[in-house]
Structure formats: structure tokens, C-alpha cells
């Protein structure tokens, strides 16, 4: 059966890498993984995910990695306000 399935980017990367390692077609690996997962009688599936740390080196002056989430939030608010202002303009 042919169907469309949306897979999270991190999981798709793991599946592609594993398919290359095992020299299997992506489709075959996905089907095998689904069968194994559905056959698993445990209530909690255990996935092994390897997290590789990355050293970003010394940050540039004025860049605080610990405050990047705050920056993202501020940019999101600015974007929302900009769009809200455009929607309220005449002709919309």
C-alpha cells in the first residue's frame, strides 16, 4: 500500500543513516522498524539516540548563547506585531 507519512527530521536522519549502514532500502528499514515497534509488548519503547556535543568555540563579542531562546522569543513577538499591523491596514 502506498501512503504519505510525515517523519520527524531527527528520526528520518536516524533511519537514513541506519539504512546506509545496513545497506537496505529506506522503505524496507521503515517497515521493519514499524513491525518491530508494533510487536514490542513493553508499554515503553526504548530508543537509543546518540547525542554528539558540538563546541561552538568562543562566541563573538555581544553574543550570549545562554540567551538565544530569549532572542528567538523577541523576534517572534516582533514578527507577530508586524503581521498584526499589516492585517489592520486599510484594504485588508
Backbone torsions as a table, in degrees:
resi	resn	phi	psi	omega
1	UNK	NA	136.4	178.7
2	UNK	-98.9	132.0	178.2
3	UNK	-149.5	163.5	176.5
4	UNK	-101.1	132.4	-177.9
5	UNK	-132.0	129.1	176.9
6	UNK	-95.3	121.7	-178.1
7	UNK	-114.6	135.8	177.1
8	UNK	-55.3	144.7	-176.2
9	UNK	-56.6	-42.1	-178.2
10	UNK	-65.8	-39.4	179.8
11	UNK	-70.2	-39.0	177.7
12	UNK	-61.9	-39.2	177.8
13	UNK	-63.6	-42.4	178.1
14	UNK	-63.1	-43.8	-179.5
15	UNK	-64.4	-42.9	179.3
16	UNK	-63.1	-44.7	179.9
17	UNK	-61.5	-43.7	-179.7
18	UNK	-66.5	-39.0	178.7
19	UNK	-61.8	-41.5	177.2
20	UNK	-65.1	-43.3	-179.6
21	UNK	-59.9	-41.0	-177.1
22	UNK	-91.0	-2.0	-177.9
23	UNK	54.8	48.7	179.4
24	UNK	-119.7	151.8	172.4
25	UNK	-64.7	144.4	-179.8
26	UNK	-51.8	-46.8	-178.0
27	UNK	-58.0	-42.7	-178.7
28	UNK	-65.9	-42.1	179.3
29	UNK	-64.3	-42.4	179.1
30	UNK	-61.7	-46.2	179.0
31	UNK	-61.8	-41.9	179.1
32	UNK	-64.3	-44.0	179.6
33	UNK	-62.5	-41.5	178.3
34	UNK	-64.4	-43.5	178.7
35	UNK	-60.9	-45.8	179.6
36	UNK	-63.5	-42.1	-179.9
37	UNK	-64.8	-40.6	179.9
38	UNK	-72.9	-27.9	179.6
39	UNK	-80.7	-15.3	-178.7
40	UNK	-65.3	121.5	-178.1
41	UNK	-85.1	-11.7	-179.7
42	UNK	-72.3	151.3	-178.1
43	UNK	-79.5	-16.2	-178.8
44	UNK	-125.2	116.4	178.6
45	UNK	-78.6	134.0	179.3
46	UNK	-104.4	121.4	179.0
47	UNK	-110.2	138.4	174.6
48	UNK	-98.4	115.3	178.2
49	UNK	-121.3	128.8	179.3
50	UNK	-96.1	124.9	178.0
51	UNK	-105.0	119.4	179.8
52	UNK	-102.1	116.7	180.0
53	UNK	-67.9	152.1	178.6
54	UNK	-126.3	127.5	177.0
55	UNK	-88.8	113.5	-179.1
56	UNK	-81.6	-1.1	179.5
57	UNK	75.2	-164.5	-179.6
58	UNK	-78.1	124.8	-179.6
59	UNK	-69.4	154.3	176.0
60	UNK	-66.2	156.2	178.9
61	UNK	-56.2	131.9	178.2
62	UNK	87.1	-4.0	179.8
63	UNK	-103.4	116.7	-178.4
64	UNK	-112.6	105.4	-177.7
65	UNK	-58.5	-27.8	-178.7
66	UNK	-72.8	-12.5	-178.2
67	UNK	-113.1	14.7	-178.6
68	UNK	-63.8	-37.0	178.3
69	UNK	-62.4	-38.7	177.3
70	UNK	-62.8	-41.5	178.2
71	UNK	-61.9	-43.5	178.4
72	UNK	-60.7	-43.8	178.5
73	UNK	-60.9	-44.2	-179.8
74	UNK	-63.2	-41.7	178.4
75	UNK	-65.5	-37.5	178.8
76	UNK	-64.4	-41.1	178.7
77	UNK	-64.5	-44.7	178.3
78	UNK	-59.5	-42.6	179.6
79	UNK	-64.1	-43.1	179.1
80	UNK	-61.3	-46.8	-179.0
81	UNK	-64.3	-38.9	178.3
82	UNK	-62.1	-45.0	-179.9
83	UNK	-67.1	-38.4	179.7
84	UNK	-64.8	-38.0	178.8
85	UNK	-66.6	-40.3	178.4
86	UNK	-65.6	-38.9	-179.5
87	UNK	-68.0	-27.7	-179.4
88	UNK	-85.8	-8.4	-177.7
89	UNK	-70.8	154.2	-179.6
90	UNK	-56.9	142.5	178.1
91	UNK	98.5	-5.4	178.4
92	UNK	-105.9	NA	NA
